[in-house]
């Protein structure tokens, strides 16, 4: 005969599980809202019927869809009408300078593609999935990188401003004359740093298709007199120039996994005596469960055998091995959760 098993009143394990289930239901709604650019249509208040007519949605489906966005804090309700939360208008509409929408769309598209094949990958490994993707596109497809650069502008401008105070706190900051944004994509970080400094000039270093896009973006912000670009391959090129006061990288060193020390030696050589090399990157700490955002963000790529993780002091240790005199590390809570900022200093003489 079965007995009723005693439950501890303070045991919240199952509540955590159900929270995971319910939270997971939010992602497809947000993904669809981003994909269909719903937030572009909710800058002004609209009833579900008005939105349905404007976007050719099924009228009966719009209200529960909007109520889900409401429960997520992305829209607010005024009477019987729905309108963007101010943050949604600023960061989730397609025309905003700080729009994260293209970045969300790109990231979610890649991750959902893996998640759609997750069961097969778990059962049979990633080989079949990777063969299928290789037929569809190649990492050396320049159009992919060009589009990716354009998609990262708003998020980069936002995150760079969050990180700027940590750089301005460096005693060397005021004396910098020139910097390189290595693997700088659209140049968002370089634009924020240069425009926040009275005299510093900048160079954005990336692949040819990317810097072609960066040239246009920099000009759109009127910074073409202070920022130039350099097309190259920072992993395989023998040198990265010379005479820089400051070299910056953000979330690009993953492509140099296993080859950090040779790359950092080239960066060390490119810096003036007393120069600073800064790297901002995701980092898995301890057993890899401390910062759940990093675990969740990298798990789909881990499933297909793409190791993009840095662990604990992996980057800082490589900086020291490459000849830097000292490294100062700090975990910073930014847009994507807690990430690592490593500041490596070259000896003054």
C-alpha positions, -999 to +999 in steps of 0.1 A: +000+000+000+013+035-009+018+061+017+017+099+014+053+110+013+061+139+036+070+172+019+092+198+035+074+232+036+106+251+027+116+228-002+114+250-034+130+226-058+099+218-078+090+255-078+124+261-095+116+234-121+082+249-129+097+284-131+122+270-157+092+255-176+072+287-176+102+310-184+110+288-213+076+295-228+084+332-229+113+329-254+092+318-285+069+348-279+098+372-277+114+356-307+083+361-327+078+397-315+114+404-326+111+386-359+078+404-369+090+438-355+059+441-333+077+468-312+079+490-343+041+490-343+036+497-306+055+530-303+020+545-300-008+527-281-029+502-301-057+479-293-054+442-302-078+448-331-058+477-344-025+458-343-041+428-359-054+450-388-020+468-392+001+436-391-024+412-408-025+390-377-054+368-367-076+390-345-084+363-320-047+355-314-033+390-308-046+397-273-031+366-256+001+373-275+002+409-262-007+397-227+024+375-227+046+405-237+028+424-210+037+397-184+073+399-195+074+437-189+081+445-226+048+464-231+024+482-208-013+486-210-033+518-212-070+511-209-077+485-236-046+495-256-010+482-255+022+503-259+059+496-257+077+499-224+101+529-229+130+505-230+113+485-258+110+516-279+146+525-273+163+491-276+139+469-295+127+490-324+144+487-358+152+524-362+168+531-328+205+540-327+209+517-297+187+490-311+196+454-300+169+440-323+193+428-351+216+412-326+187+394-309+174+382-342+208+369-353+217+352-320+183+336-316+183+324-352+216+306-347+206+292-313+171+281-323+186+263-353+207+242-330+179+237-305+156+225-333+180+197-338+189+192-301+174+157-297+192+144-328+225+160-316+221+144-282+214+110-296+237+108-326+263+136-321+268+168-340+283+154-373+250+152-392+240+187-382+274+202-390+274+185-424+240+200-432+251+235-421+283+233-441+263+228-472+242+259-464+269+284-455+306+288-448+323+309-421+345+325-447+314+338-465+321+375-464+284+385-466+277+367-433+304+387-415+292+420-431+256+415-420+268+404-385+288+436-381+258+457-389+237+438-365+260+445-336+261+483-337+234+491-312+244+465-286+280+475-289+273+512-284+252+503-253+277+479-237+307+501-245+291+529-224+286+505-195+323+495-196+337+530-203+339+541-166+362+511-158+386+523-186+384+560-176+394+549-141+427+537-154+455+562-145+468+559-181+435+568-198+440+605-201+475+601-218+463+577-245+469+590-281+458+561-302+440+528-298+433+496-318+399+479-315+410+443-324+383+422-340+362+454-336+333+445-359+313+477-367+336+498-345+310+505-318+334+502-289+360+523-307+335+550-314+324+552-278+359+553-264+373+577-289+343+601-287+346+601-249+383+610-250+396+645-259+423+635-283+426+597-289+425+583-324+413+548-332+418+519-356+392+492-361+409+459-372+388+431-387+382+411-419+378+431-451+340+427-454+336+438-418+358+469-420+341+479-453+308+480-432+326+496-403+338+525-426+302+533-435+290+530-399+318+552-385+310+578-412+273+577-402+284+589-367+307+615-381+338+600-366+357+592-399+384+619-390+392+601-358+388+564-367+403+544-395+401+507-404+425+480-411+416+448-429+434+417-418+435+384-400+447+390-364+454+353-358+475+346-388+490+380-398+526+383-386+522+417-369+495+441-358+513+474-363+531+493-336+530+524-313+496+519-297+488+531-262+457+509-259+445+477-275+409+466-269+391+433-276+356+423-268+341+388-272+364+380-302+392+360-286+371+329-288+383+325-323+419+323-310+412+295-285+444+275-281+465+302-298+462+330-272+498+334-263+511+339-298+484+365-304+490+383-272+527+384-280+518+403-312+496+427-292+524+431-266+548+441-295+522+465-310+519+484-277+542+513-266+560+508-233+535+513-205+506+505-229+474+487-219+457+457-235+421+452-223+399+422-230+362+420-222+349+384-226+326+358-212+342+336-187+331+303-171+341+303-134+346+273-111+326+243-121+308+263-148+275+268-130+280+301-112+269+324-139+239+308-155+237+332-184+271+321-196+261+285-193+229+290-212+245+311-239+273+287-247+254+254-242+240+252-278+275+257-292+290+232-268+265+206-280+279+208-315+315+207-303+323+244-307+343+253-276+340+291-271+344+291-234+372+307-213+376+293-179+386+314-148+419+331-155+426+315-189+429+348-207+448+366-178+473+337-176+480+339-213+486+376-210+513+371-184+528+342-205+530+366-235+552+390-215+528+415-199+540+428-166+507+426-147+471+418-152+441+433-133+409+413-136+374+422-126+340+405-131+315+431-144+277+427-147+269+441-181+242+434-207+248+397-212+253+390-175+286+388-156+317+389-178+354+393-172+374+425-179+412+418-180+436+448-181+471+438-190+499+463-187+532+463-207+563+473-187+572+510-191+608+501-200 
